[in-house]
Amino acid sequence: MKILFVASEVSPFAKTGGLADVTGSLPRALKKKGHDVRIIMPLYQCVEEDDFTIRKVRKGVEITVNGEVRKGLLRQTSLDHIPVYLLENRDYFHRPELYGTPAGDYPDNSRRFGFFCRGVIELLKRMDFRPDVIHCHDWQTALIPVLLKYGHQEDPFYRKTALVYTIHNLAYQGVFEREALPDLGLDDSHFTIERLEFYNRINLMKGGILAADVVNTVSDTYCREIQTEEMGCGLEGVLRLRSHDLYGILNGIDYQEWNPATDPALFKKYTPSSLSGKAANKKGLQKALGLQQAADIPLLAMITRLSTQKGIDLLEKLLPRFARERLQLVILGTGDEKYMTMLKDFKETGAGNISIHLAFDTALSRRIYAGSDMFLMPSHYEPCGLGQLIALRYGSVPVVRKTGGLADTVFDRRDGVRDPNGFTFDDYTPEAFLEAITRALDAYRDRKSWDKMVRIGMHSDYSWEHSAAEYDALYEKALTKVVY
């Protein structure tokens, strides 16, 4: 099967979150299954400035955006022998960030990603690659199903191509004013409730959901949650309308990349049968961060984007209490300015058992996974979550809110699970979060049962091989909907 991934970010080239991890890992798992997989993404400034080998391809496009002709050139690199095509337009993509600054989104994002989507459609016809499936991800690529369904339905090149659309985070929908339609190459005929209209604005994600052959999101629980009024972000009706073509497929992680037995960033490598190595990583992390070096003090960790989605408001309420407890807490992340400021201010209080790092540091993150006893994810919502999967792999017991993919991967004895791998809570309150942490701290005192829980987590299999098989089946479902 020929499969084209279209995404606004792909790891390791450009990343702001879990979307890039998926689009960088799933294609490799599909290639191992024998598929011909290609990827296309924008050529961002960060990709140009990094140490990637990029070659020119003698193909380009000219796209009219709101009356102006914009040129795009194709470049190419690779990801484990998978061709990665990069659409270049320096006006749109040669910027410090992918989507915006801390002050807000770039005001021309409709033009930027409208150009990208339209460029992809035109470039494919000039390349030696006719995909059986085009797999689009999140709002930045949602225009592709819209354009192909309503503008290219008679085009013989795309007649046999199935469209798969994945929602990674329903909260980000690509909502713009009606006046942005020309930026997208669309006229007012698309401003209807059956297509893009959304409370007198246009909603690209809505258009993608309605136009794709099949739609999926990144866990079974999140798939159910987003069809409710509470979690549907205004699109619950649209999603229920497509419920027969809506699926949940759990994300995975690359078990070669995330492996404490081979990870070069660690103080000492270890396996489930050699947990003394994990103890050595805890001691090394404590020393590196200036924390008291004591094996019996539980070390809690958060590696997260600092946003309300991730439950930072719950953490804020508990920080003063944590500072008085016999525990250690390490926080690593960047994000919303208000939470950055809050954590900076708390850091200045001088709590000696709490180590705060407001940065993106890959090597430190790996040492935190390996050195921590517990991993906190009090998310308000979590489509899938990768942090808890990595934590399980590294033997850090997750303490999570029971939502989305967290509910599908972390199992608590309180729910009748015989062999739990973590601790969960239901209500989105500081009290419920604290109760789960307290139960985890109590359990930590019984080292024999705790080590058993650690090993259960490390033996879990959330690799991409399982998910790739489910995507295989999803592509087949999409192809049955193609009208020849």
Stockholm file with secondary structure:
# STOCKHOLM 1.0

chainA/1-484         MKILFVASEVSPFAKTGGLADVTGSLPRALKKKGHDVRIIMPLYQCVEEDDFTIRKVRKGVEITVNGEVRKGLLRQTSLDHIPVYLLENRDYFHRPELYGTPAGDYPDNSRRFGFFCRGVIELLKRMDFRPDVIHCHDWQTALIPVLLKYGHQEDPFYRKTALVYTIHNLAYQGVFEREALPDLGLDDSHFTIERLEFYNRINLMKGGILAADVVNTVSDTYCREIQTEEMGCGLEGVLRLRSHDLYGILNGIDYQEWNPATDPALFKKYTPSSLSGKAANKKGLQKALGLQQAADIPLLAMITRLSTQKGIDLLEKLLPRFARERLQLVILGTGDEKYMTMLKDFKETGAGNISIHLAFDTALSRRIYAGSDMFLMPSHYEPCGLGQLIALRYGSVPVVRKTGGLADTVFDRRDGVRDPNGFTFDDYTPEAFLEAITRALDAYRDRKSWDKMVRIGMHSDYSWEHSAAEYDALYEKALTKVVY
#=GR chainA/1-484 SS CEEEEECSCCTTTSCSSHHHHHHHHHHHHHHHTTCEEEEEEECCHHHHHSSCCCEEEEEEEEEEETTEEEEEEEEEEEETTEEEEEEECHHHHCSSSSSEETTEECTTHHHHHHHHHHHHHHHHTTTTCCCSEEEEESGGGTHHHHHHHHHSTTCTTTTTCEEEEEESCTTCCCEECGGGGGGGTCCGGGCSTTTTEETTEEEHHHHHHHHSSEEEESCHHHHHHTTSTTTSTTCHHHHHHTGGGEEECCCCBCTTTSCTTTCTTSSSCCCTTCTHHHHHHHHHHHHHTTCCCCTTSCEEEEECCBSGGGTHHHHHHHHHHHHHSSCEEEEECCBCHHHHHHHHHHHTTTCTTEEEECSCCHHHHHHHHHHCSEEEECCSCCSSCSHHHHHHHTTCEEEEESCHHHHHHCCCGGGTCSSCCSEEECSSSHHHHHHHHHHHHHHHTCHHHHHHHHHHHHHCCCBHHHHHHHHHHHHHHHHHTCCC
#=GC SS_cons         CEEEEECSCCTTTSCSSHHHHHHHHHHHHHHHTTCEEEEEEECCHHHHHSSCCCEEEEEEEEEEETTEEEEEEEEEEEETTEEEEEEECHHHHCSSSSSEETTEECTTHHHHHHHHHHHHHHHHTTTTCCCSEEEEESGGGTHHHHHHHHHSTTCTTTTTCEEEEEESCTTCCCEECGGGGGGGTCCGGGCSTTTTEETTEEEHHHHHHHHSSEEEESCHHHHHHTTSTTTSTTCHHHHHHTGGGEEECCCCBCTTTSCTTTCTTSSSCCCTTCTHHHHHHHHHHHHHTTCCCCTTSCEEEEECCBSGGGTHHHHHHHHHHHHHSSCEEEEECCBCHHHHHHHHHHHTTTCTTEEEECSCCHHHHHHHHHHCSEEEECCSCCSSCSHHHHHHHTTCEEEEESCHHHHHHCCCGGGTCSSCCSEEECSSSHHHHHHHHHHHHHHHTCHHHHHHHHHHHHHCCCBHHHHHHHHHHHHHHHHHTCCC
//
